[in-house]
Amino acid sequence: MKLPVAELHIHLEGTLEPEAILRLAKQNGVTLPWPSLEQLRDQYDFSNLQSFLDLFYTNLAVLRTRADFHEITLAYLRRAEASGVRHVELFFDPQAHLERGIGLGEVIGGIREALREGEERFGITHKLIACFWRHAPAASAMEILRTLLAEGHQIDGIGLDSSELGYPPALFRAVFDYARDHGLHVVAHAGEEGPPEYIVQALDLLKVERIDHGIRCLEDEGLVRRLVSERMPLTVCPLSNVRLRTVDTLADHPLKEMLVRGLNVSIHSDDPAYFGGYLDANFEAVDRELGLTNAERATLARNSIESSFLEEPAKSRLCAEVDFWLSAVGRDR
């Protein structure tokens, strides 16, 4: 019996597996710096977030057509279903494709077609979130956001990702104001490599509904108390944190402490093709290194569902399924 979960921190482009990268490169006539699978896999040893992003953005060159975006989205949904995912709020990076001359209609059209197909085939409901690069000018994000809305592209929210250090959330205040004024949900990466102050800015200036990552909140006791009081969701990605060296080892990961402190934390896979596993692999790795009771697994799953942008009664139905899972397996390990 699978534990039902919602995946809220997942970058579509980060699900592009090495085998698919090389196949799409050949199919689309794209020349990569690493022509063999072995050479490509050798690049997956990251020293920090930027070293990952350099590889990540290079590999995106293979995505050229609406069919490519449909294919990788459906491949993710197939794998997500095996992990117990019942609802996904999928990130994509419009700037990564626009700068290569790929139109928004091609990107979003392919993704949306696959999301609808995935709901029919796998029962996974969905939202779609356009994430803007924080290392690019905020004016670029605003221009793209205006275009997304003016052309009627189907997105449910916006986010903020890419290189964190040196790019505080405050830079994007006007973009997030505009998004909220137009009825979009708002989330932002903060407190992964950046300091707790970035989390505070995301809350106070961007007025986000979720913090993606947020693990450095524990360095600020007042911030922890605030996050607990507000039940602010923190979408934590354990395997990603270790691979990007923001946490030394999984045994050092603060997830258990965050649970004990009463933070609204949940587990997600971020960029699973690069970081060693999808949602089930993240749960398994945390359990192996930190130990999770079934009650803690259920709490993490329930937090993910309650932190989603699903409406009632869908949230309540999924939470009831979590409760049923827990009653079937028992509270202890």
KAMOKA-V15448 format. One record per backbone hydrogen bond with DSSP energy under -1.0 kcal/mol. NH is the residue of the N-H (numbers start at 1). CO is the residue of the C=O. E is the energy in kcal/mol with one decimal. If there is no record, write none. Layout:
NH,CO,E ; NH,CO,E
This chain:
5,84,-1.9 ; 7,87,-2.7 ; 11,270,-2.9 ; 12,91,-2.8 ; 14,11,-1.2 ; 15,12,-2.2 ; 21,17,-2.3 ; 22,18,-2.1 ; 23,19,-2.0 ; 24,20,-2.9 ; 25,21,-2.1 ; 26,22,-2.1 ; 27,23,-2.5 ; 28,24,-2.6 ; 30,25,-2.8 ; 40,36,-2.3 ; 41,37,-2.8 ; 42,38,-1.6 ; 43,40,-1.8 ; 44,41,-1.7 ; 52,48,-1.4 ; 53,49,-2.4 ; 54,50,-2.3 ; 55,51,-1.2 ; 56,52,-2.9 ; 57,53,-2.7 ; 58,54,-1.3 ; 59,55,-2.4 ; 61,58,-1.4 ; 62,59,-1.6 ; 63,60,-1.8 ; 69,65,-1.6 ; 70,66,-2.2 ; 71,67,-2.5 ; 72,68,-2.3 ; 73,69,-1.8 ; 74,70,-2.3 ; 75,71,-2.2 ; 76,72,-2.0 ; 77,73,-2.4 ; 78,74,-2.3 ; 79,75,-1.8 ; 80,76,-3.0 ; 81,77,-2.4 ; 82,78,-1.1 ; 83,80,-1.1 ; 84,81,-1.2 ; 85,80,-2.1 ; 86,5,-3.2 ; 88,125,-2.2 ; 89,7,-2.5 ; 90,127,-2.2 ; 91,10,-2.8 ; 92,129,-1.7 ; 97,94,-1.1 ; 98,94,-2.8 ; 99,95,-1.9 ; 101,98,-1.8 ; 102,97,-2.6 ; 107,103,-2.0 ; 108,104,-2.9 ; 109,105,-1.8 ; 110,106,-1.8 ; 111,107,-2.1 ; 112,108,-3.0 ; 113,109,-2.1 ; 114,110,-1.7 ; 115,111,-2.5 ; 116,112,-2.4 ; 117,113,-2.2 ; 118,114,-3.1 ; 119,115,-1.9 ; 120,116,-1.7 ; 121,117,-2.6 ; 122,118,-3.0 ; 123,119,-1.0 ; 125,86,-2.1 ; 127,88,-1.8 ; 129,90,-3.2 ; 130,157,-2.2 ; 131,92,-3.0 ; 132,159,-2.4 ; 134,161,-2.3 ; 141,137,-1.3 ; 142,138,-2.4 ; 143,139,-2.3 ; 144,140,-2.2 ; 145,141,-2.7 ; 146,142,-2.6 ; 147,143,-1.9 ; 148,144,-3.0 ; 149,145,-2.2 ; 150,146,-2.9 ; 151,147,-2.6 ; 153,148,-2.2 ; 155,153,-1.4 ; 156,128,-3.4 ; 157,128,-1.1 ; 158,185,-2.3 ; 159,130,-2.1 ; 161,132,-2.6 ; 167,164,-2.2 ; 171,168,-1.7 ; 172,169,-2.5 ; 173,170,-1.4 ; 176,172,-2.2 ; 177,173,-2.3 ; 178,174,-2.2 ; 179,175,-2.1 ; 180,176,-2.5 ; 181,177,-2.5 ; 183,180,-1.8 ; 184,179,-2.4 ; 185,156,-2.2 ; 187,158,-2.0 ; 188,210,-1.2 ; 189,160,-2.5 ; 190,212,-2.2 ; 198,195,-1.7 ; 200,196,-1.9 ; 201,197,-2.4 ; 202,198,-2.2 ; 203,199,-2.0 ; 204,200,-3.1 ; 205,201,-2.8 ; 206,201,-1.6 ; 208,202,-1.9 ; 209,186,-3.1 ; 211,233,-2.6 ; 212,188,-2.7 ; 213,235,-2.1 ; 214,190,-1.5 ; 216,191,-2.2 ; 217,214,-1.8 ; 218,215,-1.0 ; 219,216,-1.8 ; 220,217,-2.2 ; 224,220,-2.2 ; 225,221,-2.1 ; 226,222,-2.0 ; 227,223,-2.9 ; 228,224,-2.5 ; 229,225,-2.5 ; 230,226,-2.6 ; 232,227,-1.8 ; 234,264,-2.5 ; 235,211,-2.3 ; 236,234,-1.0 ; 236,266,-2.4 ; 241,237,-2.4 ; 242,238,-1.8 ; 243,239,-2.5 ; 244,240,-2.3 ; 245,242,-1.4 ; 246,241,-2.0 ; 247,241,-1.6 ; 252,249,-1.2 ; 253,250,-1.5 ; 258,254,-2.6 ; 259,255,-2.3 ; 260,256,-2.6 ; 261,257,-2.4 ; 262,259,-1.4 ; 263,258,-2.3 ; 265,263,-2.0 ; 266,234,-1.9 ; 268,236,-2.2 ; 270,9,-2.4 ; 271,269,-1.0 ; 273,14,-2.2 ; 274,271,-2.0 ; 275,271,-1.4 ; 277,272,-1.3 ; 282,278,-1.9 ; 283,279,-2.2 ; 284,280,-2.5 ; 285,281,-2.4 ; 286,282,-2.3 ; 287,283,-2.5 ; 288,284,-2.4 ; 289,285,-2.1 ; 290,286,-3.3 ; 291,286,-1.1 ; 295,331,-2.1 ; 297,293,-2.3 ; 298,294,-2.5 ; 299,295,-2.0 ; 300,296,-2.5 ; 301,297,-2.4 ; 302,298,-3.1 ; 303,299,-2.7 ; 304,300,-1.8 ; 305,301,-2.0 ; 306,302,-2.8 ; 307,303,-1.8 ; 308,305,-1.2 ; 314,311,-1.0 ; 315,311,-1.1 ; 317,313,-2.3 ; 318,314,-2.1 ; 319,315,-2.7 ; 320,316,-2.2 ; 321,317,-1.6 ; 322,318,-1.9 ; 323,319,-2.3 ; 324,320,-2.2 ; 325,321,-2.4 ; 326,322,-2.5 ; 327,323,-2.3 ; 328,324,-1.8 ; 329,325,-2.2 ; 330,326,-2.3
